[in-house]
Amino acid sequence: METLLKYCYGNHPKSKRIKELGKKCLLLLAEKGQMELLELAKALGIKTERWKGYEKPVKTFYHVVNPLKEIQIIDSVKRKEGKKFKTIYYFTPEKFEANMRAFVRNTLEFLKAKKR
């Protein structure tokens, strides 16, 4: 788990809190399968703010979630409910596995091509 967190958030001492939140986020989503954006933010202990009539998490939430989305271990989908949209985050280990296999395969192909 530590290697994954280092890959996502780097190894700088200032990123320690974000790493801890990332680990907590992964564990929550792995346990529950999916969570609504505000529910996930509150479970992580991240404050929310009002903006143009709707509630959204502060920027820290996106610093936690975006690296995990980039490696495809979590994903999100927006669903329209009435006039509002709800963002649902869910755990996707199958996409993550496929992404990592492709990453390793492409890296090895690149390195073998450079070796010649």
Biopython code that builds the backbone (N, CA, C, O; Angstrom):
import numpy as np
from Bio.PDB.StructureBuilder import StructureBuilder

atoms = [
    (1, "MET", "N", (0.827, -1.198, 0.000)),
    (1, "MET", "CA", (0.000, 0.000, 0.000)),
    (1, "MET", "C", (0.866, 1.255, 0.000)),
    (1, "MET", "O", (0.538, 2.237, -0.666)),
    (2, "GLU", "N", (1.973, 1.226, 0.745)),
    (2, "GLU", "CA", (2.835, 2.401, 0.821)),
    (2, "GLU", "C", (3.434, 2.752, -0.544)),
    (2, "GLU", "O", (3.583, 3.929, -0.872)),
    (3, "THR", "N", (3.774, 1.744, -1.331)),
    (3, "THR", "CA", (4.326, 1.987, -2.670)),
    (3, "THR", "C", (3.288, 2.663, -3.561)),
    (3, "THR", "O", (3.612, 3.584, -4.311)),
    (4, "LEU", "N", (2.061, 2.210, -3.478)),
    (4, "LEU", "CA", (0.980, 2.808, -4.261)),
    (4, "LEU", "C", (0.769, 4.261, -3.860)),
    (4, "LEU", "O", (0.610, 5.126, -4.722)),
    (5, "LEU", "N", (0.766, 4.535, -2.555)),
    (5, "LEU", "CA", (0.581, 5.905, -2.084)),
    (5, "LEU", "C", (1.747, 6.796, -2.484)),
    (5, "LEU", "O", (1.549, 7.963, -2.823)),
    (6, "LYS", "N", (2.966, 6.255, -2.448)),
    (6, "LYS", "CA", (4.134, 7.020, -2.878)),
    (6, "LYS", "C", (4.037, 7.330, -4.379)),
    (6, "LYS", "O", (4.381, 8.427, -4.817)),
    (7, "TYR", "N", (3.569, 6.356, -5.150)),
    (7, "TYR", "CA", (3.390, 6.535, -6.598)),
    (7, "TYR", "C", (2.352, 7.623, -6.879)),
    (7, "TYR", "O", (2.534, 8.428, -7.793)),
    (8, "CYS", "N", (1.277, 7.654, -6.109)),
    (8, "CYS", "CA", (0.197, 8.621, -6.329)),
    (8, "CYS", "C", (0.523, 10.028, -5.830)),
    (8, "CYS", "O", (0.249, 11.016, -6.512)),
    (9, "TYR", "N", (1.115, 10.110, -4.624)),
    (9, "TYR", "CA", (1.239, 11.404, -3.963)),
    (9, "TYR", "C", (2.675, 11.884, -3.777)),
    (9, "TYR", "O", (2.890, 12.977, -3.253)),
    (10, "GLY", "N", (3.647, 11.100, -4.189)),
    (10, "GLY", "CA", (5.031, 11.507, -4.021)),
    (10, "GLY", "C", (5.545, 11.161, -2.642)),
    (10, "GLY", "O", (4.863, 10.491, -1.865)),
    (11, "ASN", "N", (6.759, 11.621, -2.334)),
    (11, "ASN", "CA", (7.396, 11.243, -1.078)),
    (11, "ASN", "C", (7.773, 12.453, -0.236)),
    (11, "ASN", "O", (8.576, 12.331, 0.689)),
    (12, "HIS", "N", (7.213, 13.606, -0.536)),
    (12, "HIS", "CA", (7.543, 14.816, 0.202)),
    (12, "HIS", "C", (6.879, 14.785, 1.580)),
    (12, "HIS", "O", (5.742, 14.331, 1.707)),
    (13, "PRO", "N", (7.577, 15.262, 2.610)),
    (13, "PRO", "CA", (6.979, 15.259, 3.954)),
    (13, "PRO", "C", (5.650, 16.025, 4.038)),
    (13, "PRO", "O", (4.791, 15.680, 4.849)),
    (14, "LYS", "N", (5.479, 17.052, 3.213)),
    (14, "LYS", "CA", (4.235, 17.829, 3.243)),
    (14, "LYS", "C", (3.038, 17.044, 2.696)),
    (14, "LYS", "O", (1.889, 17.414, 2.938)),
    (15, "SER", "N", (3.304, 15.971, 1.967)),
    (15, "SER", "CA", (2.200, 15.189, 1.409)),
    (15, "SER", "C", (1.726, 14.088, 2.354)),
    (15, "SER", "O", (0.873, 13.282, 1.983)),
    (16, "LYS", "N", (2.266, 14.047, 3.561)),
    (16, "LYS", "CA", (1.929, 12.984, 4.507)),
    (16, "LYS", "C", (0.428, 12.952, 4.803)),
    (16, "LYS", "O", (-0.173, 11.878, 4.808)),
    (17, "ARG", "N", (-0.174, 14.094, 5.047)),
    (17, "ARG", "CA", (-1.604, 14.150, 5.372)),
    (17, "ARG", "C", (-2.444, 13.689, 4.183)),
    (17, "ARG", "O", (-3.423, 12.962, 4.357)),
    (18, "ILE", "N", (-2.066, 14.107, 2.985)),
    (18, "ILE", "CA", (-2.806, 13.715, 1.785)),
    (18, "ILE", "C", (-2.696, 12.205, 1.581)),
    (18, "ILE", "O", (-3.671, 11.560, 1.196)),
    (19, "LYS", "N", (-1.519, 11.641, 1.834)),
    (19, "LYS", "CA", (-1.335, 10.185, 1.732)),
    (19, "LYS", "C", (-2.253, 9.449, 2.706)),
    (19, "LYS", "O", (-2.878, 8.451, 2.347)),
    (20, "GLU", "N", (-2.329, 9.950, 3.939)),
    (20, "GLU", "CA", (-3.189, 9.321, 4.941)),
    (20, "GLU", "C", (-4.649, 9.370, 4.506)),
    (20, "GLU", "O", (-5.385, 8.395, 4.662)),
    (21, "LEU", "N", (-5.063, 10.514, 3.959)),
    (21, "LEU", "CA", (-6.438, 10.642, 3.463)),
    (21, "LEU", "C", (-6.669, 9.733, 2.260)),
    (21, "LEU", "O", (-7.751, 9.166, 2.111)),
    (22, "GLY", "N", (-5.662, 9.590, 1.403)),
    (22, "GLY", "CA", (-5.773, 8.695, 0.249)),
    (22, "GLY", "C", (-5.946, 7.247, 0.679)),
    (22, "GLY", "O", (-6.748, 6.510, 0.104)),
    (23, "LYS", "N", (-5.199, 6.850, 1.679)),
    (23, "LYS", "CA", (-5.308, 5.480, 2.205)),
    (23, "LYS", "C", (-6.692, 5.259, 2.809)),
    (23, "LYS", "O", (-7.322, 4.226, 2.580)),
    (24, "LYS", "N", (-7.156, 6.234, 3.578)),
    (24, "LYS", "CA", (-8.483, 6.141, 4.185)),
    (24, "LYS", "C", (-9.571, 6.089, 3.109)),
    (24, "LYS", "O", (-10.540, 5.339, 3.231)),
    (25, "CYS", "N", (-9.402, 6.888, 2.061)),
    (25, "CYS", "CA", (-10.355, 6.908, 0.942)),
    (25, "CYS", "C", (-10.428, 5.533, 0.275)),
    (25, "CYS", "O", (-11.515, 5.014, 0.021)),
    (26, "LEU", "N", (-9.278, 4.959, 0.000)),
    (26, "LEU", "CA", (-9.246, 3.624, -0.619)),
    (26, "LEU", "C", (-9.918, 2.578, 0.265)),
    (26, "LEU", "O", (-10.697, 1.757, -0.221)),
    (27, "LEU", "N", (-9.619, 2.607, 1.552)),
    (27, "LEU", "CA", (-10.206, 1.630, 2.461)),
    (27, "LEU", "C", (-11.722, 1.797, 2.565)),
    (27, "LEU", "O", (-12.456, 0.809, 2.600)),
    (28, "LEU", "N", (-12.191, 3.045, 2.616)),
    (28, "LEU", "CA", (-13.629, 3.301, 2.663)),
    (28, "LEU", "C", (-14.331, 2.785, 1.410)),
    (28, "LEU", "O", (-15.350, 2.099, 1.495)),
    (29, "LEU", "N", (-13.775, 3.121, 0.249)),
    (29, "LEU", "CA", (-14.410, 2.707, -1.002)),
    (29, "LEU", "C", (-14.307, 1.202, -1.217)),
    (29, "LEU", "O", (-15.219, 0.603, -1.786)),
    (30, "ALA", "N", (-13.223, 0.582, -0.776)),
    (30, "ALA", "CA", (-13.095, -0.870, -0.900)),
    (30, "ALA", "C", (-14.134, -1.566, -0.017)),
    (30, "ALA", "O", (-14.687, -2.602, -0.386)),
    (31, "GLU", "N", (-14.385, -0.981, 1.149)),
    (31, "GLU", "CA", (-15.353, -1.565, 2.076)),
    (31, "GLU", "C", (-16.793, -1.368, 1.599)),
    (31, "GLU", "O", (-17.591, -2.306, 1.616)),
    (32, "LYS", "N", (-17.121, -0.152, 1.178)),
    (32, "LYS", "CA", (-18.508, 0.163, 0.827)),
    (32, "LYS", "C", (-18.824, -0.029, -0.649)),
    (32, "LYS", "O", (-19.990, -0.177, -1.014)),
    (33, "GLY", "N", (-17.810, -0.028, -1.502)),
    (33, "GLY", "CA", (-18.045, -0.178, -2.937)),
    (33, "GLY", "C", (-18.240, 1.147, -3.647)),
    (33, "GLY", "O", (-17.575, 1.426, -4.645)),
    (34, "GLN", "N", (-19.154, 1.969, -3.133)),
    (34, "GLN", "CA", (-19.367, 3.292, -3.720)),
    (34, "GLN", "C", (-19.892, 4.256, -2.663)),
    (34, "GLN", "O", (-20.537, 3.852, -1.695)),
    (35, "MET", "N", (-19.599, 5.545, -2.870)),
    (35, "MET", "CA", (-20.055, 6.587, -1.945)),
    (35, "MET", "C", (-20.317, 7.861, -2.729)),
    (35, "MET", "O", (-19.660, 8.143, -3.731)),
    (36, "GLU", "N", (-21.279, 8.613, -2.257)),
    (36, "GLU", "CA", (-21.587, 9.911, -2.855)),
    (36, "GLU", "C", (-20.499, 10.906, -2.436)),
    (36, "GLU", "O", (-19.907, 10.764, -1.366)),
    (37, "LEU", "N", (-20.242, 11.894, -3.261)),
    (37, "LEU", "CA", (-19.150, 12.854, -3.069)),
    (37, "LEU", "C", (-19.141, 13.472, -1.677)),
    (37, "LEU", "O", (-18.118, 13.413, -0.994)),
    (38, "LEU", "N", (-20.237, 14.056, -1.241)),
    (38, "LEU", "CA", (-20.264, 14.713, 0.069)),
    (38, "LEU", "C", (-20.131, 13.715, 1.209)),
    (38, "LEU", "O", (-19.520, 14.021, 2.232)),
    (39, "GLU", "N", (-20.692, 12.531, 1.043)),
    (39, "GLU", "CA", (-20.578, 11.481, 2.051)),
    (39, "GLU", "C", (-19.112, 11.067, 2.205)),
    (39, "GLU", "O", (-18.626, 10.886, 3.322)),
    (40, "LEU", "N", (-18.414, 10.921, 1.081)),
    (40, "LEU", "CA", (-16.998, 10.549, 1.106)),
    (40, "LEU", "C", (-16.161, 11.656, 1.729)),
    (40, "LEU", "O", (-15.280, 11.384, 2.545)),
    (41, "ALA", "N", (-16.429, 12.903, 1.353)),
    (41, "ALA", "CA", (-15.681, 14.029, 1.913)),
    (41, "ALA", "C", (-15.856, 14.103, 3.421)),
    (41, "ALA", "O", (-14.885, 14.320, 4.146)),
    (42, "LYS", "N", (-17.081, 13.926, 3.900)),
    (42, "LYS", "CA", (-17.329, 13.989, 5.344)),
    (42, "LYS", "C", (-16.682, 12.804, 6.066)),
    (42, "LYS", "O", (-16.183, 12.956, 7.181)),
    (43, "ALA", "N", (-16.689, 11.626, 5.434)),
    (43, "ALA", "CA", (-16.043, 10.450, 6.036)),
    (43, "ALA", "C", (-14.536, 10.650, 6.144)),
    (43, "ALA", "O", (-13.904, 10.142, 7.070)),
    (44, "LEU", "N", (-13.960, 11.393, 5.197)),
    (44, "LEU", "CA", (-12.526, 11.687, 5.237)),
    (44, "LEU", "C", (-12.200, 12.837, 6.178)),
    (44, "LEU", "O", (-11.031, 13.074, 6.482)),
    (45, "GLY", "N", (-13.215, 13.551, 6.642)),
    (45, "GLY", "CA", (-12.999, 14.686, 7.529)),
    (45, "GLY", "C", (-12.626, 15.953, 6.788)),
    (45, "GLY", "O", (-11.978, 16.835, 7.352)),
    (46, "ILE", "N", (-13.028, 16.053, 5.530)),
    (46, "ILE", "CA", (-12.721, 17.229, 4.716)),
    (46, "ILE", "C", (-13.919, 18.169, 4.745)),
    (46, "ILE", "O", (-15.058, 17.750, 4.540)),
    (47, "LYS", "N", (-13.644, 19.450, 5.004)),
    (47, "LYS", "CA", (-14.703, 20.448, 5.099)),
    (47, "LYS", "C", (-15.380, 20.640, 3.741)),
    (47, "LYS", "O", (-14.817, 20.318, 2.695)),
    (48, "THR", "N", (-16.599, 21.171, 3.787)),
    (48, "THR", "CA", (-17.320, 21.523, 2.563)),
    (48, "THR", "C", (-17.644, 23.008, 2.609)),
    (48, "THR", "O", (-17.603, 23.638, 3.666)),
    (49, "GLU", "N", (-17.967, 23.557, 1.441)),
    (49, "GLU", "CA", (-18.313, 24.971, 1.360)),
    (49, "GLU", "C", (-19.484, 25.146, 0.408)),
    (49, "GLU", "O", (-19.727, 24.301, -0.454)),
    (50, "ARG", "N", (-20.196, 26.232, 0.566)),
    (50, "ARG", "CA", (-21.320, 26.546, -0.318)),
    (50, "ARG", "C", (-20.810, 27.365, -1.497)),
    (50, "ARG", "O", (-19.998, 28.276, -1.335)),
    (51, "TRP", "N", (-21.305, 27.022, -2.689)),
    (51, "TRP", "CA", (-20.919, 27.759, -3.888)),
    (51, "TRP", "C", (-22.090, 27.754, -4.856)),
    (51, "TRP", "O", (-22.519, 26.693, -5.309)),
    (52, "LYS", "N", (-22.606, 28.928, -5.174)),
    (52, "LYS", "CA", (-23.732, 29.093, -6.096)),
    (52, "LYS", "C", (-24.890, 28.162, -5.763)),
    (52, "LYS", "O", (-25.493, 27.561, -6.652)),
    (53, "GLY", "N", (-25.191, 28.051, -4.487)),
    (53, "GLY", "CA", (-26.370, 27.304, -4.075)),
    (53, "GLY", "C", (-26.185, 25.820, -3.839)),
    (53, "GLY", "O", (-27.139, 25.145, -3.451)),
    (54, "TYR", "N", (-25.000, 25.289, -4.057)),
    (54, "TYR", "CA", (-24.818, 23.871, -3.731)),
    (54, "TYR", "C", (-23.539, 23.687, -2.922)),
    (54, "TYR", "O", (-22.630, 24.516, -2.946)),
    (55, "GLU", "N", (-23.509, 22.581, -2.214)),
    (55, "GLU", "CA", (-22.391, 22.292, -1.319)),
    (55, "GLU", "C", (-21.341, 21.478, -2.054)),
    (55, "GLU", "O", (-21.661, 20.534, -2.777)),
    (56, "LYS", "N", (-20.081, 21.855, -1.861)),
    (56, "LYS", "CA", (-18.986, 21.109, -2.488)),
    (56, "LYS", "C", (-17.819, 21.038, -1.524)),
    (56, "LYS", "O", (-17.677, 21.902, -0.658)),
    (57, "PRO", "N", (-16.975, 20.010, -1.662)),
    (57, "PRO", "CA", (-15.819, 19.907, -0.763)),
    (57, "PRO", "C", (-14.737, 20.917, -1.145)),
    (57, "PRO", "O", (-14.684, 21.401, -2.276)),
    (58, "VAL", "N", (-13.891, 21.215, -0.186)),
    (58, "VAL", "CA", (-12.781, 22.126, -0.473)),
    (58, "VAL", "C", (-11.750, 21.411, -1.352)),
    (58, "VAL", "O", (-11.836, 20.205, -1.581)),
    (59, "LYS", "N", (-10.785, 22.177, -1.830)),
    (59, "LYS", "CA", (-9.797, 21.693, -2.805)),
    (59, "LYS", "C", (-9.023, 20.457, -2.339)),
    (59, "LYS", "O", (-8.604, 19.646, -3.164)),
    (60, "THR", "N", (-8.832, 20.309, -1.045)),
    (60, "THR", "CA", (-8.091, 19.162, -0.508)),
    (60, "THR", "C", (-8.689, 17.841, -0.985)),
    (60, "THR", "O", (-7.957, 16.892, -1.266)),
    (61, "PHE", "N", (-10.012, 17.779, -1.076)),
    (61, "PHE", "CA", (-10.688, 16.559, -1.508)),
    (61, "PHE", "C", (-10.190, 16.125, -2.879)),
    (61, "PHE", "O", (-9.933, 14.941, -3.100)),
    (62, "TYR", "N", (-10.055, 17.057, -3.785)),
    (62, "TYR", "CA", (-9.624, 16.731, -5.140)),
    (62, "TYR", "C", (-8.140, 16.376, -5.200)),
    (62, "TYR", "O", (-7.718, 15.617, -6.073)),
    (63, "HIS", "N", (-7.339, 16.928, -4.268)),
    (63, "HIS", "CA", (-5.932, 16.529, -4.171)),
    (63, "HIS", "C", (-5.812, 15.068, -3.733)),
    (63, "HIS", "O", (-4.847, 14.387, -4.079)),
    (64, "VAL", "N", (-6.786, 14.601, -2.979)),
    (64, "VAL", "CA", (-6.798, 13.213, -2.526)),
    (64, "VAL", "C", (-7.318, 12.295, -3.632)),
    (64, "VAL", "O", (-6.714, 11.260, -3.916)),
    (65, "VAL", "N", (-8.427, 12.667, -4.250)),
    (65, "VAL", "CA", (-9.151, 11.779, -5.159)),
    (65, "VAL", "C", (-8.553, 11.712, -6.570)),
    (65, "VAL", "O", (-8.517, 10.638, -7.171)),
    (66, "ASN", "N", (-8.092, 12.826, -7.097)),
    (66, "ASN", "CA", (-7.635, 12.844, -8.502)),
    (66, "ASN", "C", (-6.470, 11.888, -8.800)),
    (66, "ASN", "O", (-6.509, 11.225, -9.837)),
    (67, "PRO", "N", (-5.438, 11.781, -7.952)),
    (67, "PRO", "CA", (-4.384, 10.789, -8.250)),
    (67, "PRO", "C", (-4.909, 9.354, -8.273)),
    (67, "PRO", "O", (-4.438, 8.534, -9.060)),
    (68, "LEU", "N", (-5.879, 9.050, -7.416)),
    (68, "LEU", "CA", (-6.465, 7.707, -7.398)),
    (68, "LEU", "C", (-7.305, 7.460, -8.650)),
    (68, "LEU", "O", (-7.354, 6.343, -9.165)),
    (69, "LYS", "N", (-7.957, 8.503, -9.128)),
    (69, "LYS", "CA", (-8.718, 8.371, -10.376)),
    (69, "LYS", "C", (-7.782, 8.209, -11.566)),
    (69, "LYS", "O", (-8.085, 7.483, -12.512)),
    (70, "GLU", "N", (-6.641, 8.892, -11.511)),
    (70, "GLU", "CA", (-5.683, 8.830, -12.615)),
    (70, "GLU", "C", (-5.132, 7.424, -12.821)),
    (70, "GLU", "O", (-4.925, 7.001, -13.958)),
    (71, "ILE", "N", (-4.894, 6.701, -11.740)),
    (71, "ILE", "CA", (-4.401, 5.326, -11.872)),
    (71, "ILE", "C", (-5.552, 4.324, -11.982)),
    (71, "ILE", "O", (-5.326, 3.118, -12.080)),
    (72, "GLN", "N", (-6.763, 4.825, -11.967)),
    (72, "GLN", "CA", (-7.994, 4.064, -12.194)),
    (72, "GLN", "C", (-8.312, 3.040, -11.114)),
    (72, "GLN", "O", (-8.931, 2.015, -11.397)),
    (73, "ILE", "N", (-7.901, 3.304, -9.893)),
    (73, "ILE", "CA", (-8.305, 2.418, -8.798)),
    (73, "ILE", "C", (-9.661, 2.854, -8.238)),
    (73, "ILE", "O", (-10.370, 2.061, -7.618)),
    (74, "ILE", "N", (-10.012, 4.120, -8.465)),
    (74, "ILE", "CA", (-11.371, 4.580, -8.204)),
    (74, "ILE", "C", (-11.854, 5.318, -9.438)),
    (74, "ILE", "O", (-11.058, 5.745, -10.274)),
    (75, "ASP", "N", (-13.160, 5.464, -9.542)),
    (75, "ASP", "CA", (-13.752, 6.175, -10.670)),
    (75, "ASP", "C", (-14.967, 6.930, -10.157)),
    (75, "ASP", "O", (-15.437, 6.683, -9.047)),
    (76, "SER", "N", (-15.471, 7.844, -10.964)),
    (76, "SER", "CA", (-16.654, 8.597, -10.566)),
    (76, "SER", "C", (-17.614, 8.695, -11.735)),
    (76, "SER", "O", (-17.225, 8.596, -12.899)),
    (77, "VAL", "N", (-18.870, 8.892, -11.396)),
    (77, "VAL", "CA", (-19.905, 9.078, -12.404)),
    (77, "VAL", "C", (-20.876, 10.122, -11.855)),
    (77, "VAL", "O", (-21.190, 10.134, -10.665)),
    (78, "LYS", "N", (-21.348, 11.003, -12.753)),
    (78, "LYS", "CA", (-22.339, 12.004, -12.358)),
    (78, "LYS", "C", (-23.704, 11.495, -12.768)),
    (78, "LYS", "O", (-23.910, 11.065, -13.903)),
    (79, "ARG", "N", (-24.637, 11.549, -11.825)),
    (79, "ARG", "CA", (-26.011, 11.134, -12.087)),
    (79, "ARG", "C", (-26.938, 12.316, -11.857)),
    (79, "ARG", "O", (-26.799, 13.050, -10.879)),
    (80, "LYS", "N", (-27.875, 12.488, -12.760)),
    (80, "LYS", "CA", (-28.836, 13.575, -12.613)),
    (80, "LYS", "C", (-29.983, 13.091, -11.745)),
    (80, "LYS", "O", (-30.603, 12.062, -12.015)),
    (81, "GLU", "N", (-30.251, 13.854, -10.700)),
    (81, "GLU", "CA", (-31.362, 13.561, -9.805)),
    (81, "GLU", "C", (-32.200, 14.823, -9.692)),
    (81, "GLU", "O", (-31.875, 15.737, -8.935)),
    (82, "GLY", "N", (-33.278, 14.856, -10.454)),
    (82, "GLY", "CA", (-34.099, 16.063, -10.510)),
    (82, "GLY", "C", (-33.355, 17.138, -11.275)),
    (82, "GLY", "O", (-32.930, 16.922, -12.410)),
    (83, "LYS", "N", (-33.199, 18.295, -10.655)),
    (83, "LYS", "CA", (-32.476, 19.387, -11.297)),
    (83, "LYS", "C", (-30.998, 19.393, -10.934)),
    (83, "LYS", "O", (-30.212, 20.142, -11.514)),
    (84, "LYS", "N", (-30.624, 18.555, -9.970)),
    (84, "LYS", "CA", (-29.241, 18.532, -9.496)),
    (84, "LYS", "C", (-28.527, 17.279, -9.981)),
    (84, "LYS", "O", (-29.152, 16.296, -10.377)),
    (85, "PHE", "N", (-27.211, 17.343, -9.938)),
    (85, "PHE", "CA", (-26.367, 16.198, -10.263)),
    (85, "PHE", "C", (-25.722, 15.688, -8.980)),
    (85, "PHE", "O", (-25.387, 16.467, -8.087)),
    (86, "LYS", "N", (-25.554, 14.381, -8.899)),
    (86, "LYS", "CA", (-24.838, 13.758, -7.789)),
    (86, "LYS", "C", (-23.638, 13.022, -8.355)),
    (86, "LYS", "O", (-23.753, 12.301, -9.346)),
    (87, "THR", "N", (-22.489, 13.205, -7.727)),
    (87, "THR", "CA", (-21.286, 12.498, -8.142)),
    (87, "THR", "C", (-21.075, 11.321, -7.204)),
    (87, "THR", "O", (-21.024, 11.475, -5.984)),
    (88, "ILE", "N", (-20.954, 10.140, -7.803)),
    (88, "ILE", "CA", (-20.742, 8.912, -7.049)),
    (88, "ILE", "C", (-19.325, 8.415, -7.332)),
    (88, "ILE", "O", (-18.934, 8.281, -8.491)),
    (89, "TYR", "N", (-18.559, 8.142, -6.277)),
    (89, "TYR", "CA", (-17.226, 7.562, -6.413)),
    (89, "TYR", "C", (-17.321, 6.086, -6.087)),
    (89, "TYR", "O", (-18.002, 5.699, -5.138)),
    (90, "TYR", "N", (-16.638, 5.257, -6.870)),
    (90, "TYR", "CA", (-16.666, 3.826, -6.607)),
    (90, "TYR", "C", (-15.311, 3.195, -6.857)),
    (90, "TYR", "O", (-14.488, 3.710, -7.613)),
    (91, "PHE", "N", (-15.105, 2.068, -6.200)),
    (91, "PHE", "CA", (-13.857, 1.307, -6.209)),
    (91, "PHE", "C", (-13.826, 0.412, -7.445)),
    (91, "PHE", "O", (-14.780, -0.325, -7.695)),
    (92, "THR", "N", (-12.726, 0.468, -8.232)),
    (92, "THR", "CA", (-12.629, -0.305, -9.482)),
    (92, "THR", "C", (-11.304, -1.068, -9.550)),
    (92, "THR", "O", (-10.405, -0.665, -10.288)),
    (93, "PRO", "N", (-11.169, -2.150, -8.802)),
    (93, "PRO", "CA", (-9.906, -2.890, -8.818)),
    (93, "PRO", "C", (-9.622, -3.546, -10.175)),
    (93, "PRO", "O", (-8.458, -3.709, -10.539)),
    (94, "GLU", "N", (-10.658, -3.922, -10.925)),
    (94, "GLU", "CA", (-10.442, -4.556, -12.235)),
    (94, "GLU", "C", (-9.822, -3.560, -13.225)),
    (94, "GLU", "O", (-8.909, -3.914, -13.970)),
    (95, "LYS", "N", (-10.316, -2.323, -13.230)),
    (95, "LYS", "CA", (-9.740, -1.300, -14.108)),
    (95, "LYS", "C", (-8.305, -0.986, -13.713)),
    (95, "LYS", "O", (-7.448, -0.763, -14.568)),
    (96, "PHE", "N", (-8.050, -0.970, -12.399)),
    (96, "PHE", "CA", (-6.709, -0.700, -11.907)),
    (96, "PHE", "C", (-5.741, -1.793, -12.366)),
    (96, "PHE", "O", (-4.636, -1.498, -12.822)),
    (97, "GLU", "N", (-6.156, -3.040, -12.245)),
    (97, "GLU", "CA", (-5.306, -4.151, -12.658)),
    (97, "GLU", "C", (-5.002, -4.077, -14.152)),
    (97, "GLU", "O", (-3.853, -4.246, -14.561)),
    (98, "ALA", "N", (-6.027, -3.825, -14.969)),
    (98, "ALA", "CA", (-5.823, -3.708, -16.420)),
    (98, "ALA", "C", (-4.902, -2.538, -16.745)),
    (98, "ALA", "O", (-4.045, -2.643, -17.622)),
    (99, "ASN", "N", (-5.078, -1.424, -16.038)),
    (99, "ASN", "CA", (-4.244, -0.240, -16.253)),
    (99, "ASN", "C", (-2.782, -0.525, -15.911)),
    (99, "ASN", "O", (-1.888, -0.122, -16.655)),
    (100, "MET", "N", (-2.529, -1.211, -14.802)),
    (100, "MET", "CA", (-1.157, -1.516, -14.403)),
    (100, "MET", "C", (-0.503, -2.527, -15.348)),
    (100, "MET", "O", (0.685, -2.413, -15.650)),
    (101, "ARG", "N", (-1.265, -3.506, -15.812)),
    (101, "ARG", "CA", (-0.717, -4.461, -16.781)),
    (101, "ARG", "C", (-0.320, -3.742, -18.077)),
    (101, "ARG", "O", (0.745, -4.004, -18.636)),
    (102, "ALA", "N", (-1.175, -2.842, -18.544)),
    (102, "ALA", "CA", (-0.867, -2.070, -19.754)),
    (102, "ALA", "C", (0.344, -1.172, -19.529)),
    (102, "ALA", "O", (1.185, -1.024, -20.415)),
    (103, "PHE", "N", (0.431, -0.575, -18.344)),
    (103, "PHE", "CA", (1.562, 0.281, -18.002)),
    (103, "PHE", "C", (2.874, -0.494, -18.067)),
    (103, "PHE", "O", (3.844, -0.029, -18.667)),
    (104, "VAL", "N", (2.906, -1.672, -17.452)),
    (104, "VAL", "CA", (4.118, -2.494, -17.448)),
    (104, "VAL", "C", (4.461, -2.943, -18.865)),
    (104, "VAL", "O", (5.621, -2.868, -19.271)),
    (105, "ARG", "N", (3.470, -3.409, -19.618)),
    (105, "ARG", "CA", (3.693, -3.870, -20.988)),
    (105, "ARG", "C", (4.250, -2.734, -21.864)),
    (105, "ARG", "O", (5.226, -2.933, -22.587)),
    (106, "ASN", "N", (3.638, -1.560, -21.799)),
    (106, "ASN", "CA", (4.092, -0.431, -22.617)),
    (106, "ASN", "C", (5.486, 0.044, -22.214)),
    (106, "ASN", "O", (6.291, 0.419, -23.066)),
    (107, "THR", "N", (5.763, 0.025, -20.927)),
    (107, "THR", "CA", (7.093, 0.438, -20.460)),
    (107, "THR", "C", (8.163, -0.527, -20.949)),
    (107, "THR", "O", (9.222, -0.102, -21.412)),
    (108, "LEU", "N", (7.891, -1.824, -20.848)),
    (108, "LEU", "CA", (8.865, -2.818, -21.312)),
    (108, "LEU", "C", (9.078, -2.722, -22.823)),
    (108, "LEU", "O", (10.209, -2.838, -23.294)),
    (109, "GLU", "N", (8.006, -2.514, -23.584)),
    (109, "GLU", "CA", (8.147, -2.359, -25.032)),
    (109, "GLU", "C", (8.994, -1.128, -25.365)),
    (109, "GLU", "O", (9.841, -1.176, -26.257)),
    (110, "PHE", "N", (8.764, -0.045, -24.658)),
    (110, "PHE", "CA", (9.529, 1.185, -24.883)),
    (110, "PHE", "C", (11.006, 0.969, -24.581)),
    (110, "PHE", "O", (11.868, 1.381, -25.357)),
    (111, "LEU", "N", (11.297, 0.331, -23.464)),
    (111, "LEU", "CA", (12.687, 0.099, -23.072)),
    (111, "LEU", "C", (13.399, -0.878, -24.019)),
    (111, "LEU", "O", (14.579, -0.702, -24.325)),
    (112, "LYS", "N", (12.687, -1.890, -24.473)),
    (112, "LYS", "CA", (13.283, -2.836, -25.434)),
    (112, "LYS", "C", (13.561, -2.151, -26.759)),
    (112, "LYS", "O", (14.579, -2.432, -27.393)),
    (113, "ALA", "N", (12.677, -1.256, -27.193)),
    (113, "ALA", "CA", (12.895, -0.522, -28.448)),
    (113, "ALA", "C", (14.107, 0.410, -28.334)),
    (113, "ALA", "O", (14.840, 0.581, -29.308)),
    (114, "LYS", "N", (14.326, 1.005, -27.176)),
    (114, "LYS", "CA", (15.470, 1.912, -26.963)),
    (114, "LYS", "C", (16.778, 1.137, -26.850)),
    (114, "LYS", "O", (17.850, 1.671, -27.134)),
    (115, "LYS", "N", (16.685, -0.110, -26.437)),
    (115, "LYS", "CA", (17.880, -0.926, -26.251)),
    (115, "LYS", "C", (18.529, -1.273, -27.578)),
    (115, "LYS", "O", (19.750, -1.413, -27.652)),
    (116, "ARG", "N", (17.737, -1.412, -28.617)),
    (116, "ARG", "CA", (18.257, -1.818, -29.935)),
    (116, "ARG", "C", (19.102, -0.793, -30.582)),
    (116, "ARG", "O", (19.598, -1.009, -31.687)),
]
sb = StructureBuilder()
sb.init_structure("model")
sb.init_model(0)
sb.init_chain("A")
sb.init_seg("    ")
for serial, (resi, resn, name, xyz) in enumerate(atoms, 1):
    if name == "N":
        sb.init_residue(resn, " ", resi, " ")
    sb.init_atom(name, np.array(xyz, "f"), 0.0, 1.0, " ", f" {name:<3s}", serial, name[0])
structure = sb.get_structure()
